[in-house]
Amino acid sequence: MDVAALIQTDSDLITAAFSAIMGLHLSTSVSNSDRVEKVSLFDHHKTTYSYGQVGETPATSTADNRCLLFIKMLNNVTIECDVESNAKIEEIKARIHELQGTPSDQQRLIFSGKQLEDGKTMSDYNMLPQSTLHLVSKLHATNPVILDAATLDPVHNYDFTNIKDDNEKFIRGGERYVRPCGFKRFALNVSDKYENLLWIGCDNGKGEWPVSYHGTGDFDKKTIAQDGYALTRGKRYPFTRGVYSTPDINLAEKYAKKFTYNNEQYIVVFQNRVNPANLFKLQSSHSGTGDYWVSPSDTDVRPYGICIRKIENKAVH
C-alpha cells in the first residue's frame, strides 16, 4: 500500500471510530464545492472525559424527583442544571435556555463523546445524576461533517500492533508507562495548545506528565468513572468531582467503544497525559485489575492520542 493510500485508510478508520463515538455520520470525502463542518479531534477528545463524583457526596438542594447535571458551556464555564429525573434531552436544553439564555435549537449537547438526540432520555445514555455534559457549537444540518485533518499529527503516529513489551519497563512523568501494545496510536496535534511541550516529553524529564487512558463505553453497565468512584466512597478528598482515567491500557480496554470498519470490529481508547501534581491514585481491590486515577479538573488531563485495535470476532450484521 502506497503512502497516500495508507493515509486515506487511516483517515477512514479514525472517521469510523469517531462516527461511533459521536453517534453522528461523519463523511470521509467531500467535493471541493461542498461547504463542510469540521470537527476538531483535539476539542472533541476533551468531551469524552469520564467525569464523576469523588469521595463523600455533599447534599444537594434538588427535590426528590429532580437531579443535578453539570453543563460545561462554550466559554468553559461550568453551570449547575437541575432537571426532572430521567429528563428528555429537549427538557435539559429547555432548562439550559432558562438558566443561560441559549436557545434550545442552538444547543448541541455531548455526553461521553456522544451527541445527544431529542426524544431520548438520560437513561438512554446511561446518564446519572451529577453527570457532566458539554455544550458545543451547533452544526449546520445540511452540511457534511468531517474530521479536521489539521488536528492530527501523523508524524508522531506509532504502530504498536505487533509489539510486545513483556518485562520491558517505560517511565513517563515519574510513573510507569504501559504502552498500548496491540493498538495503532494516532497522534493529535498539540504543538500550539499549551505553554510548552515539556508535559509530553519521553525521557522522564522535568515537567513531564504521566500517561493515562480512558474509554467512552461501559463495562458491566458502568463507566470508568462509576467504577472509580466506588473506590473513593467513605473517604475524604480535597474535591468532590473529578475526571477518571487509568494508567493501564488493559483496564481501559474494558471501557472501550466498539465500532465497525470494512466489516470488521475495532475498539478505540483515548490516550492522555495527566498532571502529576494533582493526581490521586486508586488501587482496585479486585485481583488482576489495574489502578484507577482521578484528577480534580479537566485542565489536569491533556489529550494526545487515539488508540485503535482490531478485535478478533467479525462484525455481525
N, C-alpha and C positions, 0 to 999 in steps of 0.2 A: 504494500500500500504506500503510495507516494505521500509526501508531506501534506499537500493540500487536502487529499482525501482523508488523511488521519485527523487533521484539524477539524474537518467537517463532521467526521464521525464523533469526535469528542464533543463538539458543539451540540450535535443532535442528542447525544447521551445525556449531557447536562440539562438540555432543554426538557427531555422526557422526565428527568428527576424532579425538576422544579415545577413542571406541569402537575405532577402527582402531589407534591408538597403543597402547592398553592391551590389545588383544586380548580385550575384555570387552564384553558387551552393556550399554549404558547406556540407561536409559529417558528418554524426553523428556517424558512426562506421567504423573502418578500421581494416584490419588484421594486425597482428604484423609484417608481412613481408613487408607491404606497406611502401614506402617512402612517407611521408606526409609533407605538408606545413602547418605550424601552424600560425594562426593569433592571435596576442595579442589583447584582448578586451580593455586593457588599452590604447595601442597605437592607435587602430582604433577609440576608443571613441573620441580622440582628432581631428580626421579628420572629425568628424561630426559637429564641432562647426559652428555656423551661423555667418559668418563674414559679415561686411557691412560698408558702408560709415557712417560718423558721422558729423552732422552739415553742415556748408558751404562746398561746394565741390570745391577743388582747380582746377584750369585749368590744363589740361594735354596737352602734346605736340603731341598726336596722331592725325593723319589725320581724316577727317570726316568719311571715310569708314573703319577706324580701331578702335580698342578698346584696353584697357589695362587690363590685368589679372595679378594677383599676384600668384606666384608659390612658395610654401614652399618646399624647397629642402630637401634631405635626411639628410643634416648636420644642419637642422633647419634654414638655411639662406633663407630669402625670396627675390626673384628677381622679377623685373617687366618684363612682357612679352607682347609685342604688337602684335596683330594678326588682321586679317580681321574680320569685324563684322560678327557675326554668323558663325565663323570658324568651320570647321570639327575638330574632336578630333585629327586626324592624322596630321592636319595642325598645331595645337597647339604643338604637340610633335616635329614636324619638326622645329618649331621656338625655342623651348627649346634647341634642338640639336644645332642650330645655336648660341644661346646665351651662353650655358654652356657645350656643347660637349657631353652630354649624348645621346647615340644612341636611336633613336625612338623605336626600338624593345626591348630596355632595360627599357623603361619607363612604369610605371603603375600610372595613374592619378586618384585621388579620389576627388570628389566634393560632399559636404554634406553627406559624408559617402559612396557614391556610386562609384563603379569602372566605369570609362568612356570607352565606346567602340568606336573603329574606325568605321568610316562610319556615325556616328551620329554627330549632330551639337550642338552648345551651346544652342540653343533654345529647343532642345530635352530634355535638363536637366534643363530648366528654369534658365540658367546661364546668368547673366547680366554682362555688363562691370564692371570692378573692383572687380569681384569675386575672391575668394581665392581657389586655387587648391593645393592638396598635391601630391607631387611626392614620391612614396613609393617603396619599394623593389619589383622587378618583381617576380611573382610566376611561377614555372615550370608548363607548360600547362598539362603535363602528370601525375603529382602527385595529389592525392586527397588533398583537403584543409579542415582543421578542425580548430575549435577554440581552443586556447591554454588554457586548463583547469587550468593551474597554474596561470593564470591571474585573476581567480575568487577567492573569499574568502567566501565560503559557511557559515562559522561560523557567519558571520555578515549579512546574508540574513535576510529579515524581511517580513512577510506576512501581508500586510495591507488590504487584500481583504475584510474582514468583519468588519473593524474598521471604526468608525465614530467619529471624534473629536468634532463635533458640536461647542460648545463655548470654548472648551479647547484650551489653547494657549501654544506654544512652542517657545523657542528662541535659535537661533544658531548665534554666531558671532555678537550679538547685534541687529539682525534682526529677525522678526517673521519667524518661520519655519512652512510652510504649508505642513504637512506630506502628502505623496502620498496615501491617503486613497482610497481603491478600487483596488490598484495595489499590485503586489508582487515585492519587491525590491531585486534585485540580486546585491551583493556587489562585487566590484573589489578589487583585491589585491594591496593595495597601501603602504604596510608596509615598503618597502625599496625604495620608489620612490622619497621622498623628505627629507629635512634636519631633520624633526621631524614629530610627529603626532599631534601637538597642533592644527593645522588647521582643523582637522577633529573631534575635541572634541565635546562633547554632553552636556556640563554643562555651556555654555556661558562664558567660561573662557578666560584668556588672550591668544592671538594668534589664537583664533578660527575664522574660516571663515564662513560667512552665506551660506545658501543653495539656489541653483537656479536649474532650469530645462530648457531643450530645446528639440525640436523635429526636425527631419530631413525632414519632409514633408512641405506642404504649405497649407494655409487657404485662400480661395478666390484667389487662384493663386499667393499668396505672402508668402515668408518665414518670419520667426520671425524677421530676420534682416531687411527685407524690410519694415515691419510694424513698427519696432522700429525706423528705420531711419526717417520715416515720422514725428516722434515726435521730432526730433533734427533739422529739417530744419529751416534755418534762425537764428540759434543760434551758438555761438562760443564755441568750446571745445578745450582743450589742445592737442587733437589728432584728426585725420581726418578719421581713420578707427578703428573698434573695433569688439569685439565678443559680440553678443546679447544673452540674456537669460531672464528668468523671475523667480521671487520667487513664482509665482502662478501656481501650478500644473494644475489647471483648464484651464488657458490660454495656458500652454504648450501642453495640450491635443489637442488643435485645430491644432497644427502643428505636431501631432504625425504621425508616419509611421504606416500604417495598414499592417498586414500580416496574412497569414492563417496557422493554425496548427491543424491537426486532423479534418479538415473540419469545423473548427470554426475560427472566426475572432478575432484578438487581435490588440492592439496598443502598441507601445513602445516609451518611453520617457527617456531621459538621465538626470541623477541627478549629479550635480556638487557642488563644493564649490568655492566661488569667493572671491578674495582679497578685503577686505573692504576698504583698504587704497586707492584703485584706482577705486572704484565703483561709477558709475553715474546712478542715478535713473530717469526714465522717466515715468511720470504719463500720462496714457491714457486719452484722452478726452471723450472716449465713456463710458457711464454708464454701470456698471457691468463688465467692462474689467479690468483685473489686470495690475500691473505695468510691464514695460519692464526695464531690466537692461542692461547696456553696460559697458564692461571692455576694456581698451585700448590695451591689449595684451593677446594672448592665454596663456601666463605664469601666468596671473591673474585668470585663470579658471582651476580648477583641477577636473578631473573625479573621481567619486567614486561609482556610482550606475547605474543600468539599471532597469527601472520600466516597468513592463508589466501587461496589464489588458485585460481580455476578454470583448468583446463588444457583445451586445445582438443579433444583426442580424447575421444570419448564412451566411457563405461564399457562394457565387454564382459561379457555375462552368458552 
